[in-house]
Amino acid sequence: MSSSGKDVDAAQLSQPVVASQISGNHTLLDKISSIESRLKSIEDLSIEATIDNLRAENIQLRLMIDKLKADLEGSNPS
């Protein structure tokens, strides 16, 4: 075979590999996109849970403050 014949054979052989790599890359990109979407959902849930926990803690602290104020007013009659 001539060297040009080998070049054609190599080019022909590499085409399916390139197509397979492109297909594989699209699959990987789809998986990455899916994972990123799931991470965003988890982050959103985590943020919502944190906000809910902070609200609950805020309520508890306000109740404690109200109780302490009541105790203070009870110990210092006007």
C-alpha positions as CSV (number, residue, x, y, z in Angstrom):
1,M,0.0,0.0,0.0
2,S,1.1,3.5,-0.6
3,S,1.4,6.0,2.2
4,S,-1.7,7.9,0.8
5,G,-3.7,4.7,1.0
6,K,-2.7,4.3,4.6
7,D,-3.8,7.9,5.3
8,V,-7.2,7.2,3.8
9,D,-7.6,4.1,5.9
10,A,-6.5,5.9,9.0
11,A,-9.0,8.7,8.3
12,Q,-11.8,6.2,7.7
13,L,-11.0,4.4,10.9
14,S,-10.9,7.6,12.9
15,Q,-14.3,8.8,11.8
16,P,-16.3,6.3,13.9
17,V,-14.1,6.9,16.9
18,V,-14.7,10.7,16.6
19,A,-18.4,10.1,16.3
20,S,-18.3,7.8,19.3
21,Q,-16.3,10.4,21.3
22,I,-18.8,13.1,20.4
23,S,-21.7,10.9,21.4
24,G,-19.9,10.1,24.6
25,N,-19.2,13.7,25.3
26,H,-22.9,14.6,24.8
27,T,-23.8,11.8,27.3
28,L,-21.3,13.1,29.8
29,L,-22.6,16.6,29.4
30,D,-26.1,15.4,29.9
31,K,-25.0,13.6,33.1
32,I,-23.2,16.7,34.3
33,S,-26.2,18.8,33.7
34,S,-28.4,16.3,35.5
35,I,-26.0,16.3,38.5
36,E,-25.8,20.1,38.6
37,S,-29.6,20.3,38.5
38,R,-29.8,17.8,41.4
39,L,-27.2,19.8,43.4
40,K,-29.2,23.0,42.9
41,S,-32.3,21.2,44.2
42,I,-30.3,20.0,47.2
43,E,-28.9,23.5,47.8
44,D,-32.4,25.0,47.6
45,L,-33.7,22.4,50.1
46,S,-30.8,23.1,52.4
47,I,-31.3,26.8,52.2
48,E,-35.1,26.4,52.9
49,A,-34.3,24.0,55.8
50,T,-31.8,26.5,57.2
51,I,-34.3,29.4,56.9
52,D,-37.0,27.2,58.7
53,N,-34.5,26.4,61.5
54,L,-33.5,30.0,61.9
55,R,-37.2,31.0,62.1
56,A,-37.9,28.4,64.7
57,E,-34.8,29.5,66.7
58,N,-35.9,33.1,66.4
59,I,-39.3,32.2,67.8
60,Q,-37.7,30.3,70.7
61,L,-35.4,33.3,71.5
62,R,-38.3,35.7,71.4
63,L,-40.2,33.5,73.8
64,M,-37.2,33.4,76.1
65,I,-36.8,37.2,76.0
66,D,-40.5,37.6,76.8
67,K,-40.2,35.2,79.7
68,L,-37.1,37.0,81.0
69,K,-38.9,40.4,80.7
70,A,-41.9,39.0,82.6
71,D,-39.5,37.6,85.3
72,L,-37.8,40.9,85.5
73,E,-41.0,42.9,85.8
74,G,-42.2,40.4,88.5
75,S,-39.1,40.9,90.6
76,N,-39.2,44.7,90.2
77,P,-42.7,45.9,91.0
78,S,-43.3,49.5,90.1
